[in-house]
Amino acid sequence: MPQLSGAPLARFLTSGAENYDGLRLVRLPFVPELRMHLADDAIVLQARLEIEADTTFYPFWTNAWAGGQALARYVLDHPELVTGRRVLDVACGGGVVAIAAARAGAAEVTANDIDPYACAATAMNADVNAVTLRLVEGDLLGGDGGDAEVVLVGDAFYDSNLATRMASFLRRVTDRGATVLVGDPGRGHVPEHWLRVLRSYRITGLGAAEDSGITEVSVLGSAR
């Protein structure tokens, strides 16, 4: 697990993962090939983490969101999209999409998130799935994805301000010739008439409790 400045998650996980209000290792319903540490009770876990960190935040990595699961499923079913390529998973959360890319044969996978807790959780999830990821903490949306040949975004268009920044970032990624793949359950913030729908999945009760009403999730991309 990486040493992340100011993040007591490693200590918290080793002491609390087995507790009823901590994390539980589960197989994902839509991607049963992968196992993830997810919250038994996300509200209680959030409260514990906020006490640990002495700040208020939402730990998105404690759930496996519908868009991320759908994108992970698509990558595993179409390994040719990432095999032998350098891959970047932006706003990785708990790392499900990055882990799927590594499993599908990517040459190198970088998992990125602004939340150091997410990076630590991703490292833990990568370990249990026996894959190696490069972890980068911080905001990368001002750039163009560096040397990544494929950029993956699982369920990050949930807020209008973030969506605007993410769309600008992804346009710079495609302008330099890289492929973009996005998992989205129709939250209404993905720019229209740019990324095309590659696959839509009918779902029931997939992802976090907040997403219980979602019945369809799509994978969009610039892939030819």
CYANA upper distance limits for C-alpha pairs under 8 A (distance plus 0.5 A):
  1 MET  CA     10 ALA  CA      7.95
  1 MET  CA    120 ALA  CA      6.79
  1 MET  CA    123 ALA  CA      6.02
  1 MET  CA    124 MET  CA      6.83
  2 PRO  CA    120 ALA  CA      6.92
  2 PRO  CA    123 ALA  CA      7.60
  4 LEU  CA    116 PRO  CA      6.84
  4 LEU  CA    120 ALA  CA      7.94
  5 SER  CA    116 PRO  CA      8.48
  6 GLY  CA     53 ALA  CA      8.43
  7 ALA  CA     53 ALA  CA      7.54
  7 ALA  CA    116 PRO  CA      6.75
  7 ALA  CA    117 TYR  CA      6.82
  8 PRO  CA     12 PHE  CA      6.74
  8 PRO  CA     52 GLU  CA      7.34
  8 PRO  CA     53 ALA  CA      7.60
  9 LEU  CA     13 LEU  CA      6.37
  9 LEU  CA     49 LEU  CA      8.48
  9 LEU  CA    117 TYR  CA      6.41
  9 LEU  CA    120 ALA  CA      7.33
  9 LEU  CA    121 ALA  CA      8.41
 10 ALA  CA     14 THR  CA      6.73
 10 ALA  CA    120 ALA  CA      7.45
 11 ARG  CA     15 SER  CA      6.69
 12 PHE  CA     16 GLY  CA      6.14
 12 PHE  CA     17 ALA  CA      8.02
 12 PHE  CA     52 GLU  CA      8.46
 13 LEU  CA     17 ALA  CA      5.43
 13 LEU  CA     22 GLY  CA      8.32
 13 LEU  CA     23 LEU  CA      8.18
 16 GLY  CA     22 GLY  CA      6.01
 16 GLY  CA     23 LEU  CA      7.88
 17 ALA  CA     22 GLY  CA      5.37
 17 ALA  CA     23 LEU  CA      5.07
 17 ALA  CA     24 ARG  CA      7.02
 18 GLU  CA     22 GLY  CA      6.91
 18 GLU  CA     23 LEU  CA      7.05
 18 GLU  CA     24 ARG  CA      7.31
 19 ASN  CA     23 LEU  CA      7.62
 20 TYR  CA     40 ASP  CA      6.96
 20 TYR  CA     41 ASP  CA      8.28
 21 ASP  CA     39 ALA  CA      7.66
 21 ASP  CA     40 ASP  CA      6.26
 21 ASP  CA     41 ASP  CA      5.99
 21 ASP  CA     42 ALA  CA      8.35
 21 ASP  CA     44 VAL  CA      6.59
 21 ASP  CA     45 LEU  CA      6.33
 22 GLY  CA     39 ALA  CA      6.45
 22 GLY  CA     40 ASP  CA      6.81
 22 GLY  CA     41 ASP  CA      7.78
 22 GLY  CA     45 LEU  CA      6.31
 23 LEU  CA     37 HIS  CA      6.11
 23 LEU  CA     38 LEU  CA      5.65
 23 LEU  CA     39 ALA  CA      5.03
 23 LEU  CA     40 ASP  CA      6.44
 23 LEU  CA     62 THR  CA      8.33
 24 ARG  CA     36 MET  CA      8.41
 24 ARG  CA     37 HIS  CA      5.69
 24 ARG  CA     38 LEU  CA      5.90
 24 ARG  CA     39 ALA  CA      6.67
 24 ARG  CA     40 ASP  CA      6.79
 25 LEU  CA     35 ARG  CA      6.91
 25 LEU  CA     36 MET  CA      5.92
 25 LEU  CA     37 HIS  CA      4.84
 25 LEU  CA     38 LEU  CA      6.91
 26 VAL  CA     35 ARG  CA      5.83
 26 VAL  CA     36 MET  CA      6.02
 26 VAL  CA     37 HIS  CA      6.86
 26 VAL  CA     38 LEU  CA      7.55
 27 ARG  CA     31 VAL  CA      7.87
 27 ARG  CA     32 PRO  CA      5.66
 27 ARG  CA     33 GLU  CA      7.68
 27 ARG  CA     34 LEU  CA      6.33
 27 ARG  CA     35 ARG  CA      4.88
 27 ARG  CA     36 MET  CA      6.91
 28 LEU  CA     32 PRO  CA      5.45
 28 LEU  CA     33 GLU  CA      8.17
 28 LEU  CA     34 LEU  CA      6.84
 28 LEU  CA     35 ARG  CA      6.78
 28 LEU  CA     36 MET  CA      7.61
 28 LEU  CA     64 ALA  CA      8.15
 28 LEU  CA     69 GLN  CA      8.33
 29 PRO  CA    206 LEU  CA      7.74
 30 PHE  CA     69 GLN  CA      6.72
 30 PHE  CA     70 ALA  CA      7.68
 30 PHE  CA     73 ARG  CA      7.40
 30 PHE  CA    206 LEU  CA      7.97
 31 VAL  CA     69 GLN  CA      7.01
 31 VAL  CA     72 ALA  CA      7.59
 31 VAL  CA     73 ARG  CA      6.28
 34 LEU  CA     96 VAL  CA      8.28
 34 LEU  CA    100 ALA  CA      8.22
 34 LEU  CA    129 ASN  CA      7.03
 35 ARG  CA    125 ASN  CA      7.79
 35 ARG  CA    128 VAL  CA      7.68
 35 ARG  CA    129 ASN  CA      7.03
 36 MET  CA     94 GLY  CA      8.19
 36 MET  CA     96 VAL  CA      8.08
 36 MET  CA    125 ASN  CA      6.09
 36 MET  CA    128 VAL  CA      8.36
 37 HIS  CA     62 THR  CA      7.89
 37 HIS  CA    121 ALA  CA      8.26
 37 HIS  CA    125 ASN  CA      7.03
 38 LEU  CA     61 TRP  CA      8.24
 38 LEU  CA     62 THR  CA      5.39
 38 LEU  CA     63 ASN  CA      6.16
 38 LEU  CA     64 ALA  CA      7.82
 39 ALA  CA     45 LEU  CA      7.26
 39 ALA  CA     62 THR  CA      5.69
 39 ALA  CA     63 ASN  CA      7.09
 41 ASP  CA     45 LEU  CA      6.61
 42 ALA  CA     46 GLN  CA      6.41
 42 ALA  CA     62 THR  CA      7.17
 42 ALA  CA     63 ASN  CA      8.21
 43 ILE  CA     47 ALA  CA      6.88
 44 VAL  CA     48 ARG  CA      6.87
 45 LEU  CA     49 LEU  CA      6.66
 46 GLN  CA     50 GLU  CA      6.60
 46 GLN  CA     57 PHE  CA      8.41
 46 GLN  CA     58 TYR  CA      7.33
 46 GLN  CA     59 PRO  CA      6.96
 47 ALA  CA     51 ILE  CA      6.82
 48 ARG  CA     52 GLU  CA      6.81
 49 LEU  CA     53 ALA  CA      6.54
 50 GLU  CA     54 ASP  CA      5.96
 50 GLU  CA     55 THR  CA      5.85
 50 GLU  CA     56 THR  CA      6.09
 50 GLU  CA     57 PHE  CA      7.44
 51 ILE  CA     55 THR  CA      7.65
 59 PRO  CA    117 TYR  CA      8.23
 59 PRO  CA    118 ALA  CA      7.99
 60 PHE  CA     93 GLY  CA      6.44
 60 PHE  CA     94 GLY  CA      8.24
 60 PHE  CA    118 ALA  CA      8.23
 61 TRP  CA     92 CYS  CA      8.48
 61 TRP  CA     93 GLY  CA      4.70
 61 TRP  CA     94 GLY  CA      4.77
 61 TRP  CA     95 GLY  CA      8.33
 61 TRP  CA    118 ALA  CA      6.05
 61 TRP  CA    121 ALA  CA      7.72
 62 THR  CA     93 GLY  CA      8.44
 62 THR  CA     94 GLY  CA      7.34
 63 ASN  CA     94 GLY  CA      8.19
 63 ASN  CA    207 GLY  CA      7.27
 63 ASN  CA    208 ALA  CA      6.08
 64 ALA  CA     68 GLY  CA      7.28
 64 ALA  CA     69 GLN  CA      7.11
 64 ALA  CA     94 GLY  CA      7.94
 64 ALA  CA     96 VAL  CA      8.01
 64 ALA  CA    207 GLY  CA      5.71
 64 ALA  CA    208 ALA  CA      6.87
 65 TRP  CA     69 GLN  CA      6.82
 65 TRP  CA    155 ASP  CA      7.36
 65 TRP  CA    206 LEU  CA      7.99
 65 TRP  CA    207 GLY  CA      4.85
 65 TRP  CA    208 ALA  CA      6.13
 65 TRP  CA    211 ASP  CA      8.35
 66 ALA  CA     70 ALA  CA      6.64
 66 ALA  CA    155 ASP  CA      7.70
 66 ALA  CA    183 GLY  CA      8.49
 66 ALA  CA    184 ASP  CA      8.06
 66 ALA  CA    185 PRO  CA      6.99
 66 ALA  CA    206 LEU  CA      6.16
 66 ALA  CA    207 GLY  CA      5.10
 66 ALA  CA    208 ALA  CA      7.89
 66 ALA  CA    211 ASP  CA      7.97
 66 ALA  CA    217 VAL  CA      7.38
 67 GLY  CA     71 LEU  CA      6.69
 67 GLY  CA    154 GLY  CA      5.74
 67 GLY  CA    155 ASP  CA      4.95
 67 GLY  CA    182 VAL  CA      8.38
 67 GLY  CA    183 GLY  CA      4.79
 67 GLY  CA    184 ASP  CA      5.04
 67 GLY  CA    185 PRO  CA      6.00
 67 GLY  CA    217 VAL  CA      6.80
 67 GLY  CA    218 SER  CA      7.80
 67 GLY  CA    219 VAL  CA      8.26
 68 GLY  CA     72 ALA  CA      6.57
 68 GLY  CA     96 VAL  CA      7.20
 68 GLY  CA     97 VAL  CA      6.58
 68 GLY  CA    153 VAL  CA      8.13
 68 GLY  CA    154 GLY  CA      4.54
 68 GLY  CA    155 ASP  CA      6.07
 68 GLY  CA    183 GLY  CA      6.28
 68 GLY  CA    184 ASP  CA      8.25
 69 GLN  CA     73 ARG  CA      6.59
 69 GLN  CA     96 VAL  CA      7.49
 69 GLN  CA     97 VAL  CA      7.74
 69 GLN  CA    154 GLY  CA      8.18
 69 GLN  CA    183 GLY  CA      8.43
 69 GLN  CA    207 GLY  CA      8.10
 70 ALA  CA     74 TYR  CA      6.71
 70 ALA  CA    183 GLY  CA      6.60
 70 ALA  CA    201 TYR  CA      7.98
 70 ALA  CA    217 VAL  CA      7.30
 70 ALA  CA    218 SER  CA      7.58
 70 ALA  CA    219 VAL  CA      7.33
 71 LEU  CA     75 VAL  CA      6.66
 71 LEU  CA     97 VAL  CA      7.02
 71 LEU  CA    154 GLY  CA      6.71
 71 LEU  CA    181 LEU  CA      8.15
 71 LEU  CA    182 VAL  CA      7.25
 71 LEU  CA    183 GLY  CA      5.37
 71 LEU  CA    219 VAL  CA      6.48
 72 ALA  CA     76 LEU  CA      6.71
 72 ALA  CA     96 VAL  CA      6.99
 72 ALA  CA     97 VAL  CA      5.20
 72 ALA  CA     98 ALA  CA      8.43
 72 ALA  CA    100 ALA  CA      5.84
 72 ALA  CA    101 ALA  CA      7.90
 73 ARG  CA     77 ASP  CA      6.65
 73 ARG  CA    100 ALA  CA      8.18
 74 TYR  CA     78 HIS  CA      6.50
 74 TYR  CA    199 ARG  CA      8.45
 74 TYR  CA    219 VAL  CA      7.92
 75 VAL  CA     79 PRO  CA      6.14
 75 VAL  CA     81 LEU  CA      7.56
 75 VAL  CA     82 VAL  CA      8.01
 75 VAL  CA     97 VAL  CA      8.47
 75 VAL  CA    100 ALA  CA      7.05
 75 VAL  CA    101 ALA  CA      6.82
 75 VAL  CA    104 ALA  CA      7.48
 76 LEU  CA    100 ALA  CA      6.55
 76 LEU  CA    101 ALA  CA      7.60
 76 LEU  CA    103 ARG  CA      7.90
 76 LEU  CA    104 ALA  CA      6.09
 79 PRO  CA     83 THR  CA      6.25
 79 PRO  CA    101 ALA  CA      8.21
 79 PRO  CA    104 ALA  CA      5.43
 79 PRO  CA    105 GLY  CA      7.42
 81 LEU  CA    150 VAL  CA      8.45
 82 VAL  CA     86 ARG  CA      8.00
 82 VAL  CA     87 VAL  CA      7.46
 82 VAL  CA    101 ALA  CA      6.96
 82 VAL  CA    104 ALA  CA      7.33
 82 VAL  CA    105 GLY  CA      7.18
 82 VAL  CA    106 ALA  CA      5.57
 82 VAL  CA    150 VAL  CA      7.36
 83 THR  CA    104 ALA  CA      6.68
 83 THR  CA    105 GLY  CA      4.95
 83 THR  CA    106 ALA  CA      4.88
 83 THR  CA    107 ALA  CA      7.16
 84 GLY  CA    105 GLY  CA      6.66
 84 GLY  CA    106 ALA  CA      5.29
 84 GLY  CA    107 ALA  CA      4.91
 84 GLY  CA    108 GLU  CA      8.36
 85 ARG  CA    106 ALA  CA      5.59
 85 ARG  CA    107 ALA  CA      5.47
 85 ARG  CA    108 GLU  CA      7.23
 85 ARG  CA    148 ALA  CA      8.34
 85 ARG  CA    149 GLU  CA      6.64
 85 ARG  CA    150 VAL  CA      7.68
 86 ARG  CA    106 ALA  CA      6.81
 86 ARG  CA    107 ALA  CA      6.05
 86 ARG  CA    108 GLU  CA      5.34
 86 ARG  CA    109 VAL  CA      6.57
 86 ARG  CA    147 ASP  CA      7.84
 86 ARG  CA    148 ALA  CA      5.47
 86 ARG  CA    149 GLU  CA      5.78
 86 ARG  CA    150 VAL  CA      6.97
 87 VAL  CA     98 ALA  CA      8.47
 87 VAL  CA    101 ALA  CA      7.92
 87 VAL  CA    106 ALA  CA      7.19
 87 VAL  CA    107 ALA  CA      8.23
 87 VAL  CA    108 GLU  CA      6.58
 87 VAL  CA    109 VAL  CA      5.21
 87 VAL  CA    110 THR  CA      6.69
 87 VAL  CA    148 ALA  CA      5.74
 87 VAL  CA    149 GLU  CA      6.49
 87 VAL  CA    150 VAL  CA      5.31
 87 VAL  CA    151 VAL  CA      6.31
 87 VAL  CA    152 LEU  CA      7.91
 88 LEU  CA     98 ALA  CA      8.00
 88 LEU  CA    109 VAL  CA      6.29
 88 LEU  CA    110 THR  CA      5.25
 88 LEU  CA    111 ALA  CA      6.57
 88 LEU  CA    112 ASN  CA      7.93
 88 LEU  CA    145 GLY  CA      7.74
 88 LEU  CA    148 ALA  CA      6.30
 88 LEU  CA    149 GLU  CA      8.45
 88 LEU  CA    150 VAL  CA      6.84
 88 LEU  CA    151 VAL  CA      5.27
 88 LEU  CA    152 LEU  CA      6.60
 89 ASP  CA     95 GLY  CA      8.47
 89 ASP  CA     97 VAL  CA      7.29
 89 ASP  CA     98 ALA  CA      6.05
 89 ASP  CA    109 VAL  CA      7.92
 89 ASP  CA    110 THR  CA      6.65
 89 ASP  CA    111 ALA  CA      5.39
 89 ASP  CA    112 ASN  CA      6.55
 89 ASP  CA    151 VAL  CA      6.43
 89 ASP  CA    152 LEU  CA      5.20
 89 ASP  CA    153 VAL  CA      6.50
 89 ASP  CA    154 GLY  CA      8.47
 90 VAL  CA    111 ALA  CA      6.95
 90 VAL  CA    112 ASN  CA      5.54
 90 VAL  CA    113 ASP  CA      6.86
 90 VAL  CA    140 LEU  CA      8.39
 90 VAL  CA    151 VAL  CA      7.73
 90 VAL  CA    152 LEU  CA      6.82
 90 VAL  CA    153 VAL  CA      6.04
 90 VAL  CA    154 GLY  CA      8.40
 91 ALA  CA    111 ALA  CA      8.31
 91 ALA  CA    112 ASN  CA      6.22
 91 ALA  CA    113 ASP  CA      5.06
 91 ALA  CA    114 ILE  CA      7.67
 91 ALA  CA    153 VAL  CA      7.30
 91 ALA  CA    154 GLY  CA      8.01
 91 ALA  CA    156 ALA  CA      7.18
 92 CYS  CA     96 VAL  CA      7.90
 92 CYS  CA     97 VAL  CA      7.56
 92 CYS  CA     98 ALA  CA      7.52
 92 CYS  CA    111 ALA  CA      6.32
 92 CYS  CA    112 ASN  CA      6.11
 92 CYS  CA    113 ASP  CA      6.11
 92 CYS  CA    118 ALA  CA      7.94
 92 CYS  CA    119 CYS  CA      8.46
 92 CYS  CA    122 THR  CA      8.29
 92 CYS  CA    153 VAL  CA      7.96
 92 CYS  CA    154 GLY  CA      7.70
 93 GLY  CA    113 ASP  CA      7.11
 93 GLY  CA    118 ALA  CA      5.70
 93 GLY  CA    119 CYS  CA      7.94
 93 GLY  CA    122 THR  CA      7.64
 94 GLY  CA    118 ALA  CA      6.13
 94 GLY  CA    119 CYS  CA      7.86
 94 GLY  CA    121 ALA  CA      6.10
 94 GLY  CA    122 THR  CA      5.19
 94 GLY  CA    125 ASN  CA      7.61
 95 GLY  CA     99 ILE  CA      6.44
 95 GLY  CA    111 ALA  CA      7.30
 95 GLY  CA    118 ALA  CA      8.43
 95 GLY  CA    121 ALA  CA      8.21
 95 GLY  CA    122 THR  CA      5.23
 95 GLY  CA    123 ALA  CA      8.47
 95 GLY  CA    125 ASN  CA      7.51
 95 GLY  CA    126 ALA  CA      7.92
 96 VAL  CA    100 ALA  CA      6.67
 96 VAL  CA    122 THR  CA      8.42
 97 VAL  CA    101 ALA  CA      6.76
 97 VAL  CA    152 LEU  CA      7.84
 97 VAL  CA    153 VAL  CA      8.49
 97 VAL  CA    154 GLY  CA      7.28
 98 ALA  CA    102 ALA  CA      6.81
 98 ALA  CA    109 VAL  CA      6.88
 98 ALA  CA    110 THR  CA      7.74
 98 ALA  CA    111 ALA  CA      6.49
 98 ALA  CA    133 LEU  CA      8.05
 98 ALA  CA    152 LEU  CA      8.45
 99 ILE  CA    103 ARG  CA      6.64
 99 ILE  CA    126 ALA  CA      6.66
 99 ILE  CA    129 ASN  CA      7.98
 99 ILE  CA    131 VAL  CA      7.25
 99 ILE  CA    133 LEU  CA      8.14
100 ALA  CA    104 ALA  CA      6.59
101 ALA  CA    105 GLY  CA      7.08
101 ALA  CA    106 ALA  CA      6.29
101 ALA  CA    109 VAL  CA      7.54
102 ALA  CA    106 ALA  CA      5.64
102 ALA  CA    107 ALA  CA      8.16
102 ALA  CA    108 GLU  CA      7.79
102 ALA  CA    109 VAL  CA      6.73
102 ALA  CA    131 VAL  CA      6.79
102 ALA  CA    132 THR  CA      7.76
102 ALA  CA    133 LEU  CA      8.04
103 ARG  CA    131 VAL  CA      7.42
108 GLU  CA    133 LEU  CA      7.72
108 GLU  CA    134 ARG  CA      8.13
109 VAL  CA    132 THR  CA      8.25
109 VAL  CA    133 LEU  CA      5.86
109 VAL  CA    134 ARG  CA      6.59
110 THR  CA    133 LEU  CA      6.31
110 THR  CA    134 ARG  CA      5.03
110 THR  CA    135 LEU  CA      6.24
110 THR  CA    136 VAL  CA      7.40
111 ALA  CA    119 CYS  CA      8.05
111 ALA  CA    122 THR  CA      8.27
111 ALA  CA    133 LEU  CA      7.08
111 ALA  CA    134 ARG  CA      6.60
111 ALA  CA    135 LEU  CA      5.52
111 ALA  CA    136 VAL  CA      6.69
112 ASN  CA    119 CYS  CA      7.55
112 ASN  CA    135 LEU  CA      6.52
112 ASN  CA    136 VAL  CA      5.30
112 ASN  CA    137 GLU  CA      6.17
112 ASN  CA    138 GLY  CA      7.57
112 ASN  CA    140 LEU  CA      8.47
113 ASP  CA    118 ALA  CA      7.00
113 ASP  CA    119 CYS  CA      6.84
113 ASP  CA    136 VAL  CA      7.41
113 ASP  CA    137 GLU  CA      5.86
113 ASP  CA    138 GLY  CA      6.44
113 ASP  CA    139 ASP  CA      7.54
114 ILE  CA    118 ALA  CA      8.40
114 ILE  CA    137 GLU  CA      5.95
114 ILE  CA    138 GLY  CA      4.79
114 ILE  CA    139 ASP  CA      6.02
115 ASP  CA    119 CYS  CA      7.15
115 ASP  CA    137 GLU  CA      7.42
115 ASP  CA    138 GLY  CA      7.90
116 PRO  CA    120 ALA  CA      6.76
116 PRO  CA    137 GLU  CA      6.68
117 TYR  CA    121 ALA  CA      6.60
118 ALA  CA    122 THR  CA      6.47
119 CYS  CA    123 ALA  CA      6.75
119 CYS  CA    135 LEU  CA      6.92
119 CYS  CA    136 VAL  CA      7.94
119 CYS  CA    137 GLU  CA      7.13
120 ALA  CA    124 MET  CA      6.88
121 ALA  CA    125 ASN  CA      6.64
122 THR  CA    126 ALA  CA      6.43
123 ALA  CA    127 ASP  CA      6.72
123 ALA  CA    133 LEU  CA      7.89
123 ALA  CA    135 LEU  CA      8.08
124 MET  CA    128 VAL  CA      7.01
125 ASN  CA    129 ASN  CA      6.79
126 ALA  CA    130 ALA  CA      6.57
126 ALA  CA    131 VAL  CA      5.80
126 ALA  CA    132 THR  CA      6.91
126 ALA  CA    133 LEU  CA      7.42
127 ASP  CA    131 VAL  CA      6.67
127 ASP  CA    132 THR  CA      7.85
140 LEU  CA    144 ASP  CA      8.49
140 LEU  CA    145 GLY  CA      7.82
141 LEU  CA    165 ARG  CA      7.08
141 LEU  CA    166 MET  CA      6.86
141 LEU  CA    169 PHE  CA      5.85
142 GLY  CA    169 PHE  CA      7.05
143 GLY  CA    169 PHE  CA      7.04
143 GLY  CA    172 ARG  CA      8.18
144 ASP  CA    169 PHE  CA      6.44
144 ASP  CA    170 LEU  CA      7.73
144 ASP  CA    172 ARG  CA      5.66
144 ASP  CA    173 VAL  CA      5.36
144 ASP  CA    176 ARG  CA      8.46
145 GLY  CA    151 VAL  CA      7.72
145 GLY  CA    169 PHE  CA      8.37
145 GLY  CA    173 VAL  CA      6.47
148 ALA  CA    178 ALA  CA      7.54
149 GLU  CA    177 GLY  CA      8.33
149 GLU  CA    178 ALA  CA      5.28
149 GLU  CA    179 THR  CA      6.76
150 VAL  CA    178 ALA  CA      6.13
150 VAL  CA    179 THR  CA      5.18
150 VAL  CA    180 VAL  CA      6.38
150 VAL  CA    181 LEU  CA      8.13
151 VAL  CA    173 VAL  CA      8.20
151 VAL  CA    178 ALA  CA      7.79
151 VAL  CA    179 THR  CA      6.71
151 VAL  CA    180 VAL  CA      5.44
151 VAL  CA    181 LEU  CA      6.91
152 LEU  CA    180 VAL  CA      6.52
152 LEU  CA    181 LEU  CA      5.49
152 LEU  CA    182 VAL  CA      6.47
153 VAL  CA    180 VAL  CA      8.39
153 VAL  CA    181 LEU  CA      6.83
153 VAL  CA    182 VAL  CA      5.24
153 VAL  CA    183 GLY  CA      6.84
154 GLY  CA    182 VAL  CA      6.19
154 GLY  CA    183 GLY  CA      5.13
154 GLY  CA    184 ASP  CA      7.33
155 ASP  CA    182 VAL  CA      7.76
155 ASP  CA    183 GLY  CA      5.92
155 ASP  CA    184 ASP  CA      5.57
155 ASP  CA    185 PRO  CA      7.72
156 ALA  CA    162 LEU  CA      8.22
156 ALA  CA    163 ALA  CA      7.82
156 ALA  CA    184 ASP  CA      8.24
157 PHE  CA    162 LEU  CA      7.24
157 PHE  CA    163 ALA  CA      5.40
157 PHE  CA    166 MET  CA      8.15
157 PHE  CA    184 ASP  CA      7.68
157 PHE  CA    187 ARG  CA      7.42
157 PHE  CA    188 GLY  CA      8.35
157 PHE  CA    189 HIS  CA      6.04
157 PHE  CA    190 VAL  CA      6.56
158 TYR  CA    162 LEU  CA      8.03
158 TYR  CA    163 ALA  CA      7.53
158 TYR  CA    187 ARG  CA      6.35
158 TYR  CA    188 GLY  CA      8.25
158 TYR  CA    189 HIS  CA      7.11
159 ASP  CA    163 ALA  CA      6.36
159 ASP  CA    189 HIS  CA      7.40
160 SER  CA    164 THR  CA      6.71
160 SER  CA    189 HIS  CA      6.44
161 ASN  CA    165 ARG  CA      7.09
162 LEU  CA    166 MET  CA      6.46
163 ALA  CA    167 ALA  CA      6.41
163 ALA  CA    189 HIS  CA      6.45
163 ALA  CA    190 VAL  CA      7.26
164 THR  CA    168 SER  CA      6.87
165 ARG  CA    169 PHE  CA      6.73
166 MET  CA    170 LEU  CA      6.61
167 ALA  CA    171 ARG  CA      6.64
167 ALA  CA    190 VAL  CA      8.18
167 ALA  CA    191 PRO  CA      7.65
168 SER  CA    172 ARG  CA      6.94
169 PHE  CA    173 VAL  CA      6.85
170 LEU  CA    174 THR  CA      6.73
170 LEU  CA    180 VAL  CA      7.46
171 ARG  CA    175 ASP  CA      6.48
172 ARG  CA    176 ARG  CA      7.02
173 VAL  CA    177 GLY  CA      7.31
173 VAL  CA    178 ALA  CA      6.21
173 VAL  CA    179 THR  CA      8.00
173 VAL  CA    180 VAL  CA      7.95
174 THR  CA    178 ALA  CA      5.52
174 THR  CA    179 THR  CA      6.65
174 THR  CA    180 VAL  CA      7.33
174 THR  CA    222 SER  CA      7.98
179 THR  CA    221 GLY  CA      7.92
179 THR  CA    222 SER  CA      6.23
179 THR  CA    223 ALA  CA      6.23
180 VAL  CA    221 GLY  CA      5.80
180 VAL  CA    222 SER  CA      5.81
180 VAL  CA    223 ALA  CA      7.27
181 LEU  CA    219 VAL  CA      7.38
181 LEU  CA    220 LEU  CA      6.26
181 LEU  CA    221 GLY  CA      4.79
181 LEU  CA    222 SER  CA      7.17
181 LEU  CA    223 ALA  CA      7.86
182 VAL  CA    219 VAL  CA      6.05
182 VAL  CA    220 LEU  CA      5.57
182 VAL  CA    221 GLY  CA      6.47
183 GLY  CA    217 VAL  CA      7.80
183 GLY  CA    218 SER  CA      6.40
183 GLY  CA    219 VAL  CA      5.05
183 GLY  CA    220 LEU  CA      6.89
184 ASP  CA    190 VAL  CA      8.39
184 ASP  CA    217 VAL  CA      6.28
184 ASP  CA    218 SER  CA      5.93
184 ASP  CA    219 VAL  CA      6.84
184 ASP  CA    220 LEU  CA      8.08
185 PRO  CA    214 ILE  CA      7.44
185 PRO  CA    216 GLU  CA      6.68
185 PRO  CA    217 VAL  CA      4.52
185 PRO  CA    218 SER  CA      6.54
186 GLY  CA    190 VAL  CA      8.42
186 GLY  CA    216 GLU  CA      8.23
186 GLY  CA    217 VAL  CA      7.20
186 GLY  CA    218 SER  CA      8.16
191 PRO  CA    195 LEU  CA      8.11
195 LEU  CA    220 LEU  CA      6.17
195 LEU  CA    221 GLY  CA      5.50
195 LEU  CA    222 SER  CA      6.10
196 ARG  CA    220 LEU  CA      5.76
196 ARG  CA    221 GLY  CA      6.06
196 ARG  CA    222 SER  CA      7.19
197 VAL  CA    218 SER  CA      7.18
197 VAL  CA    219 VAL  CA      6.48
197 VAL  CA    220 LEU  CA      4.83
197 VAL  CA    221 GLY  CA      7.10
198 LEU  CA    218 SER  CA      8.00
198 LEU  CA    219 VAL  CA      6.12
198 LEU  CA    220 LEU  CA      5.79
198 LEU  CA    221 GLY  CA      7.04
199 ARG  CA    218 SER  CA      6.22
199 ARG  CA    219 VAL  CA      5.80
199 ARG  CA    220 LEU  CA      7.64
200 SER  CA    216 GLU  CA      7.30
200 SER  CA    217 VAL  CA      6.25
200 SER  CA    218 SER  CA      4.67
200 SER  CA    219 VAL  CA      6.79
201 TYR  CA    216 GLU  CA      6.09
201 TYR  CA    217 VAL  CA      5.89
201 TYR  CA    218 SER  CA      6.63
202 ARG  CA    215 THR  CA      6.25
202 ARG  CA    216 GLU  CA      5.07
202 ARG  CA    217 VAL  CA      7.20
203 ILE  CA    214 ILE  CA      7.79
203 ILE  CA    215 THR  CA      5.38
203 ILE  CA    216 GLU  CA      6.00
203 ILE  CA    217 VAL  CA      7.68
204 THR  CA    212 SER  CA      7.91
204 THR  CA    213 GLY  CA      8.42
204 THR  CA    214 ILE  CA      7.56
204 THR  CA    215 THR  CA      6.10
205 GLY  CA    209 ALA  CA      8.29
205 GLY  CA    211 ASP  CA      7.71
205 GLY  CA    212 SER  CA      5.45
205 GLY  CA    213 GLY  CA      7.73
205 GLY  CA    214 ILE  CA      7.77
205 GLY  CA    215 THR  CA      8.26
206 LEU  CA    211 ASP  CA      7.71
206 LEU  CA    212 SER  CA      7.44
206 LEU  CA    214 ILE  CA      8.30
207 GLY  CA    211 ASP  CA      6.80
207 GLY  CA    212 SER  CA      8.07
208 ALA  CA    212 SER  CA      7.54
